[in-house]
Amino acid sequence: MTMDAYNLTLILLVTLVTFAMRAVGAVVMARVELGPVSSAAFEAMPVAVLTAFIAPAVLSQGLPEAIAGTAAVLVGLRAPMAVVIVVAMAVVVAMRHVG
Amino acid sequence: MTAAKQEFLDGLRLVLPILVAPVSFSFITGAISVQKGLSAFEATLMSATVFAGGGQLLALEVWYEPQAWLLVMLAAVSINVRFALQAASVQRKINHFTPVQRWLTIATLNDPAWGMSEIRHLSRQVSFWFIFGITVPIYLIWEFGTLAGALLGKLIDDPTKLGLDFAFVGIFIALALPFWKRSGAVPVALASGSVAIAAKLAGFSAMYVFIGAMAGVAMAGLLAARRAKQVQTP
């Protein structure tokens, strides 16, 4: 059992922040009505964060990553998550091998 | 059969077909966690206390950056802020729970528990045991999957050979697809994606996710403000 003060501190931090998100929603936001602009901004956050992470990882690394990312998106339109992960990994490995 | 047992089985039956997602997601999370320098114990502990895969993976991406504490918090806030919206909605449907049941539900809130409770609420009252029938299997899989992924991930010497470095991109794509399909998501995705790429190329090594995300959120706010204006002045 290995433990490291740095890792444990950051794990605690992520734990507290994540719990705070759930708790703030239940305690505060369940009682407050958001306006149309702020609720649109809140609702857009997951897609904005996910895309900001995905786009550079797929489009600014090289051809294998671009092809594998595109393949994963196309497959994901129909297939479940496990298949998307396997396709992303398999295509990137194959393309790196070719290139 | 008691009512509680029936409710638990109802939740269990609904969640069974989708359990392949947490199985693969937790396994990859464990493998990536040890590749990033966590021990198998730390990886499993993190899954137990955080219980939010996207946030765990995004935080690990910036784990060793300068000012990691700030970037790790930003990562956790930005991807987990959806829990605030989900909890706000669920809270209104579980006022009849005991306080312990309510806080257990909120502390372990997850995407399937939220989504299936919303659907259940359309036809009948949501019970604690129904939500637990959904959350318990996911939580257990999440723990054991992380541990298994961490133990096996230790054996992999070169993660790029297996495409492990790209696995989380696949996970994030799978997580993003339902959002991308929603109406109004395209301009938000275009804004955040293009700004994130520009920020990365400009040298914002770890902040580019946050910068891109803010651009997407700003775009959503602008579009909503314009819609509100159009409604007022037809």
Interface residues (C-beta under 8 A of the other chain):
Chain A: M1 T2 M3 D4 N7 L8 T9 L10 I11 L12 L13 V14 T15 V17 T18 F19 M21 R22 A23 V24 G25 A26 V27 V28 M29 A30 P36 V37 S38 S39 A40 A41 F42 E43 A44 M45 P46 V47 A48 V49 L50 T51 A52 F53 I54 A55 P56 A57 V58 L59 S60 E65 A68 G69 A72 V73 G76 L77 P80 M81 A82 V84 I85 V86 V87 A88 M89 A90 V92 V93 R96
Chain B: I18 V20 A21 V23 S24 F25 I28 G37 L38 S39 F41 E42 L45 M46 T49 V50 F51 A52 G54 G55 Q56 L58 A59 E61 W63 A68 W69 V72 M73 A75 A76 V77 S78 I79 N80 V81 R82 F83 A84 L85 Q86 A87 A88 S89 V90 Q91 R92 R102 I106 A107 L109 T160 K161 L162 G163 L164 F166 A167 V169 G170 I171 F172 I173 A174 L175 A176 L177 F179 W180 R182 A185 V188 A189 A191 S192 G193 S194 V195 A196 I197 K200 L201 Y208 V209 F210 I211 G212 A213 M214 A215 G216 V217 A218 M219 A220 G221 L223 A224 A225 R227 A228
